Amino acid sequence: MSVVELTKENFDREVTEASGRVVVDFWTPGCGPCRALDSVLEELANAHPDVRFARMNAAAFPDVAWAFEVASAPTLVRFEGGVPTGRLVGLTSASRIEGFATGADV
């Protein structure tokens, strides 16, 4: 499964109206740590088809980012049943992101 690109138009359908677990990567252009997460998220999306992975350009959609209290990039927000249930801020290890995404960190 690939990482879904989010816009203001598809955010609700893909995230807040989704019944399962969704991990959203709020990123910004020119952010080196954000680019470093790209391949990690793609690998995790392929390894965990039960979790939806998505990305949103926080600079292009600041109102959506602020609605979920995203103040810096990268920020990963985990949603379960459309409700935010956790966040990781900054670049971190692939294993920590995997635990966060799958709920193993809870």
C-alpha positions as CSV (number, residue, x, y, z in Angstrom):
1,M,0.0,0.0,0.0
2,S,1.3,3.5,-0.8
3,V,1.3,6.6,1.3
4,V,-1.8,8.7,0.5
5,E,-1.2,12.4,-0.4
6,L,-3.7,14.5,1.6
7,T,-5.3,17.8,0.7
8,K,-8.0,19.9,2.4
9,E,-10.5,18.3,0.1
10,N,-9.8,14.6,0.9
11,F,-8.6,14.9,4.6
12,D,-11.9,14.1,6.2
13,R,-12.6,11.1,3.9
14,E,-9.1,9.7,4.3
15,V,-8.5,10.5,8.0
16,T,-11.3,11.7,10.2
17,E,-14.0,9.5,8.6
18,A,-11.8,6.4,8.4
19,S,-12.7,3.5,10.6
20,G,-9.2,2.1,11.1
21,R,-5.8,3.5,12.2
22,V,-4.3,6.3,10.1
23,V,-0.9,7.9,10.6
24,V,-0.6,11.4,9.1
25,D,2.8,12.9,8.4
26,F,2.6,16.7,8.5
27,W,5.6,17.9,6.6
28,T,6.9,21.1,5.0
29,P,8.9,21.8,1.8
30,G,12.6,22.2,2.4
31,C,12.5,20.1,5.6
32,G,15.4,17.6,5.6
33,P,14.0,15.4,8.4
34,C,10.7,15.4,6.5
35,R,12.3,14.1,3.4
36,A,14.1,11.4,5.4
37,L,10.8,10.1,6.6
38,D,9.5,9.5,3.0
39,S,11.2,6.1,2.5
40,V,10.4,5.0,6.1
41,L,6.7,5.7,5.6
42,E,6.6,3.9,2.3
43,E,8.3,0.8,3.8
44,L,5.9,0.8,6.7
45,A,2.9,1.3,4.5
46,N,3.9,-1.8,2.5
47,A,4.7,-3.8,5.6
48,H,1.5,-2.9,7.5
49,P,-1.5,-2.8,5.1
50,D,-3.9,-2.6,8.1
51,V,-2.6,0.9,8.9
52,R,-3.2,3.8,6.4
53,F,-0.2,6.1,6.0
54,A,-0.8,9.6,4.7
55,R,1.1,12.9,4.2
56,M,0.0,16.4,4.3
57,N,2.0,19.5,3.4
58,A,1.5,21.6,6.5
59,A,2.7,24.8,4.7
60,A,0.1,24.4,2.0
61,F,-2.7,23.6,4.4
62,P,-1.8,25.4,7.6
63,D,-5.4,25.6,8.9
64,V,-5.6,21.8,8.9
65,A,-2.2,21.5,10.6
66,W,-3.2,24.0,13.3
67,A,-6.5,22.2,13.9
68,F,-4.4,19.3,15.1
69,E,-1.9,21.4,17.0
70,V,0.9,20.8,14.6
71,A,3.5,23.4,15.3
72,S,6.6,21.9,13.7
73,A,7.6,19.5,11.0
74,P,7.8,16.6,10.8
75,T,4.9,15.7,13.1
76,L,3.2,12.3,12.9
77,V,-0.3,12.2,14.2
78,R,-2.0,8.8,14.8
79,F,-5.8,8.6,14.3
80,E,-8.0,5.7,15.4
81,G,-11.6,5.8,14.2
82,G,-11.0,9.4,13.1
83,V,-9.8,10.6,16.5
84,P,-6.2,11.7,17.2
85,T,-4.6,9.3,19.7
86,G,-1.0,10.1,19.6
87,R,1.8,12.2,18.1
88,L,5.5,12.0,17.4
89,V,7.4,15.3,16.8
90,G,10.7,15.4,14.9
91,L,12.8,12.7,13.2
92,T,12.9,9.4,15.0
93,S,13.9,5.8,14.3
94,A,12.0,3.6,12.0
95,S,11.3,1.1,14.8
96,R,9.8,3.8,17.0
97,I,7.6,5.0,14.1
98,E,6.5,1.4,13.5
99,G,5.6,0.9,17.1
100,F,3.7,4.2,17.1
101,A,1.9,3.3,13.9
102,T,0.9,-0.2,14.9
103,G,-0.1,0.7,18.5
104,A,2.7,-1.3,20.0
105,D,3.8,1.9,22.0
106,V,0.5,2.2,23.8
